[in-house]
């Protein structure tokens, strides 16, 4: 479904992603793990195409130069320089880090924004489906999103992304800043999204322990480079990965 080939991203003279090759097959949950500054978000922005908008804005204001090399394939098509809105139309949807809900809009309004390109009937049906998946949100459906807890805002951000009907959902740091019980709830939802909705998931996360059990395969990224890859079992049995990400 998704494949990167020698994908490299420079910010001025600093390399953020270095010759990264990853693959995501349809129906998988694939993990991308690494510490802060490892290049996870840059990779997710590059796959979603958002980095192209950032590149253009930087060029217009004379800021740092962003260079993208290599190739991104999605459903066997080269999308390396395809605009982000076109990628979204193809089913690649990013749920960015730090939630980024619309705080003054209600829960329902945030969900409607996620489905703005679709018919009202479809949107209405899917809002009900989101409340089934996230019952925590239904009781706050008319409340401004800014008044939700951090965990509820993360659920809303994921639900809003799902309203766009993704084929490939990119989740960037969905567990960031959440309590362990809420992290567990989010992880359960990610598995349900794949199993019940048939959505393929690429999840970038530094809190690897809760995510390892649900992934089919995973990649460890450090300093912009993939240092290790394997199945969930292979990752959890590797002594270096266990020491760095499981604390054992």
C-alpha positions as CSV (number, residue, x, y, z in Angstrom):
1,X,0.0,0.0,0.0
2,X,2.7,2.5,1.1
3,X,6.4,2.3,0.3
4,X,9.2,4.8,0.8
5,X,12.5,4.4,-1.1
6,X,15.6,6.2,0.2
7,X,13.4,9.0,1.5
8,X,15.6,11.9,2.7
9,X,14.6,15.3,4.1
10,X,16.9,18.2,4.8
11,X,16.2,21.4,6.8
12,X,18.8,23.7,5.5
13,X,22.0,21.6,6.1
14,X,20.5,19.5,8.8
15,X,19.3,16.1,7.9
16,X,16.0,15.1,9.5
17,X,15.2,11.9,7.6
18,X,18.0,9.9,6.1
19,X,17.5,7.2,3.4
20,X,14.4,5.8,5.0
21,X,12.8,2.7,3.5
22,X,9.6,1.6,5.1
23,X,6.6,-0.4,3.8
24,X,3.0,-0.6,5.0
25,X,0.8,-3.3,3.7
26,X,-3.0,-3.0,3.5
27,X,-4.7,-4.1,6.7
28,X,-1.6,-3.7,8.9
29,X,-0.9,-1.7,11.9
30,X,2.8,-0.6,11.6
31,X,4.7,1.2,14.3
32,X,7.4,3.8,14.0
33,X,9.2,4.2,17.2
34,X,11.9,6.6,18.3
35,X,12.9,9.3,20.8
36,X,12.1,13.1,20.5
37,X,14.0,14.5,17.5
38,X,14.4,11.2,15.8
39,X,12.5,12.3,12.7
40,X,9.1,10.6,13.3
41,X,7.0,13.7,12.7
42,X,9.0,14.8,9.7
43,X,8.5,11.4,8.2
44,X,4.7,11.6,8.8
45,X,4.5,15.1,7.4
46,X,6.4,14.0,4.3
47,X,4.2,10.9,3.8
48,X,1.0,13.1,4.2
49,X,2.4,15.8,2.0
50,X,2.1,18.5,4.6
51,X,5.8,19.1,4.4
52,X,5.3,20.5,0.8
53,X,3.0,23.2,2.2
54,X,5.6,24.0,4.9
55,X,8.4,24.0,2.2
56,X,6.4,26.5,0.1
57,X,5.7,28.8,3.1
58,X,9.3,28.8,4.1
59,X,10.3,29.7,0.6
60,X,7.8,32.6,0.4
61,X,9.1,34.1,3.6
62,X,12.8,33.4,2.9
63,X,13.1,31.0,5.8
64,X,14.9,27.7,6.1
65,X,15.3,25.7,2.9
66,X,13.6,22.2,2.9
67,X,14.9,19.6,0.5
68,X,13.1,16.3,-0.2
69,X,14.8,13.4,-2.0
70,X,13.8,9.8,-2.7
71,X,10.4,8.4,-3.5
72,X,7.1,7.7,-1.9
73,X,4.7,5.2,-3.5
74,X,1.1,4.8,-2.5
75,X,-1.0,2.1,-4.2
76,X,1.9,1.8,-6.7
77,X,1.7,5.5,-7.7
78,X,4.5,8.0,-7.2
79,X,3.1,10.6,-4.8
80,X,6.4,12.2,-3.7
81,X,5.4,15.6,-4.8
82,X,1.7,15.3,-4.9
83,X,-0.2,18.0,-3.0
84,X,-1.5,17.0,0.5
85,X,-5.2,17.6,-0.5
86,X,-4.8,15.1,-3.4
87,X,-3.2,12.6,-1.0
88,X,-6.2,13.1,1.3
89,X,-8.6,12.4,-1.6
90,X,-6.6,9.2,-2.2
91,X,-7.2,8.2,1.5
92,X,-4.0,9.3,3.3
93,X,-5.2,11.2,6.4
94,X,-2.9,12.5,9.1
95,X,-3.9,12.9,12.7
96,X,-1.1,15.2,13.9
97,X,0.6,15.3,17.3
98,X,-0.7,17.5,20.2
99,X,-4.3,16.9,19.1
100,X,-4.9,20.3,17.5
101,X,-8.7,20.2,17.8
102,X,-10.7,23.4,17.2
103,X,-11.1,24.5,20.8
104,X,-14.0,26.9,20.4
105,X,-16.0,24.5,18.2
106,X,-18.2,21.8,19.7
107,X,-17.4,18.1,19.5
108,X,-20.0,17.6,16.8
109,X,-18.7,20.7,14.8
110,X,-15.2,19.3,15.0
111,X,-16.5,16.0,13.5
112,X,-18.4,17.8,10.8
113,X,-15.2,19.6,9.8
114,X,-13.5,16.2,9.4
115,X,-16.2,15.1,6.9
116,X,-16.7,18.4,5.1
117,X,-16.2,16.9,1.6
118,X,-18.9,14.3,2.1
119,X,-22.7,14.3,2.0
120,X,-24.6,15.2,5.1
121,X,-26.2,11.7,5.3
122,X,-22.8,10.1,5.3
123,X,-21.5,12.6,7.9
124,X,-24.5,12.0,10.2
125,X,-24.1,8.2,10.0
126,X,-20.4,8.4,10.7
127,X,-20.9,10.8,13.6
128,X,-23.1,8.1,15.2
129,X,-20.3,5.6,14.5
130,X,-17.7,7.8,16.2
131,X,-19.9,8.0,19.3
132,X,-20.1,4.3,19.3
133,X,-16.4,3.9,19.1
134,X,-15.8,6.9,21.5
135,X,-18.7,6.9,23.9
136,X,-16.7,9.3,26.1
137,X,-17.4,12.0,23.4
138,X,-21.1,11.6,23.1
139,X,-21.9,13.0,26.5
140,X,-19.9,16.1,25.6
141,X,-21.1,16.4,22.0
142,X,-22.3,20.0,22.3
143,X,-19.4,21.1,24.5
144,X,-16.5,23.2,23.1
145,X,-13.6,20.9,22.4
146,X,-11.3,23.2,24.4
147,X,-13.1,22.1,27.6
148,X,-12.4,18.4,27.1
149,X,-9.7,16.6,28.9
150,X,-6.4,15.8,27.1
151,X,-7.5,12.2,26.5
152,X,-10.9,13.2,25.2
153,X,-9.3,15.7,22.9
154,X,-7.1,13.0,21.5
155,X,-10.1,10.8,20.9
156,X,-11.8,13.7,19.2
157,X,-8.7,14.3,17.0
158,X,-8.7,10.6,15.9
159,X,-12.5,10.6,15.4
160,X,-12.2,13.8,13.2
161,X,-9.5,12.1,11.1
162,X,-11.7,9.0,10.7
163,X,-14.6,11.3,9.4
164,X,-12.4,11.9,6.3
165,X,-12.7,8.1,5.5
166,X,-9.0,7.2,5.4
167,X,-7.6,4.2,3.8
168,X,-4.3,4.9,5.5
169,X,-4.4,6.6,8.9
170,X,-1.2,8.3,10.0
171,X,-1.2,8.7,13.8
172,X,1.6,11.0,15.1
173,X,2.3,10.6,18.8
174,X,-1.3,9.7,19.9
175,X,-0.2,8.9,23.4
176,X,1.7,12.0,24.1
177,X,1.0,13.5,27.5
178,X,-1.7,11.0,28.4
179,X,-2.1,9.0,31.6
180,X,-1.4,5.2,31.3
181,X,-5.1,4.2,31.5
182,X,-6.0,6.7,28.7
183,X,-3.0,5.4,26.7
184,X,-4.4,1.9,27.0
185,X,-7.8,3.1,25.8
186,X,-6.4,4.8,22.8
187,X,-4.4,1.7,21.9
188,X,-7.5,-0.4,22.1
189,X,-9.3,2.0,19.8
190,X,-6.4,1.9,17.2
191,X,-6.8,-1.9,17.0
192,X,-10.6,-1.6,16.7
193,X,-10.1,1.0,13.8
194,X,-8.1,-1.6,11.9
195,X,-10.2,-4.6,12.8
196,X,-13.7,-3.2,12.4
197,X,-13.3,-0.3,10.0
198,X,-10.6,-1.9,7.8
199,X,-8.3,1.1,8.1
200,X,-4.6,0.6,7.7
201,X,-2.6,2.4,10.4
202,X,0.9,3.8,10.6
203,X,1.5,5.0,14.1
204,X,4.5,7.1,15.2
205,X,5.2,6.9,18.9
206,X,7.9,7.3,21.5
207,X,5.9,5.5,24.2
208,X,6.4,2.0,22.6
209,X,5.4,-0.3,25.4
210,X,1.6,0.1,25.1
211,X,1.8,0.0,21.2
212,X,4.1,-3.0,20.7
213,X,1.4,-5.7,21.4
214,X,-1.0,-4.5,18.6
215,X,1.4,-3.8,15.7
216,X,2.1,-6.3,12.9
217,X,5.5,-4.8,12.2
218,X,7.6,-1.9,13.4
219,X,10.5,0.3,12.7
220,X,12.9,1.9,15.1
221,X,14.1,5.4,13.9
222,X,17.1,7.1,15.5
223,X,18.6,10.3,14.2
224,X,16.6,10.1,11.1
225,X,17.7,6.6,10.2
226,X,16.0,3.3,10.5
227,X,18.1,1.3,12.9
228,X,16.0,-1.8,13.3
229,X,12.8,-3.3,11.9
230,X,10.8,-6.5,12.5
231,X,7.6,-8.0,13.7
232,X,6.1,-7.1,17.1
233,X,7.7,-10.3,18.5
234,X,11.1,-9.6,17.0
235,X,11.1,-6.0,18.3
236,X,10.0,-7.1,21.8
237,X,12.7,-9.9,21.9
238,X,15.5,-7.7,20.7
239,X,17.7,-6.8,23.8
240,X,18.6,-3.4,22.5
241,X,15.0,-2.5,21.8
242,X,13.9,-3.9,25.1
243,X,16.5,-1.8,27.0
244,X,15.7,1.4,25.1
245,X,11.9,1.2,24.8
246,X,10.6,-1.3,27.4
247,X,13.0,-0.5,30.2
248,X,14.1,-4.2,30.6
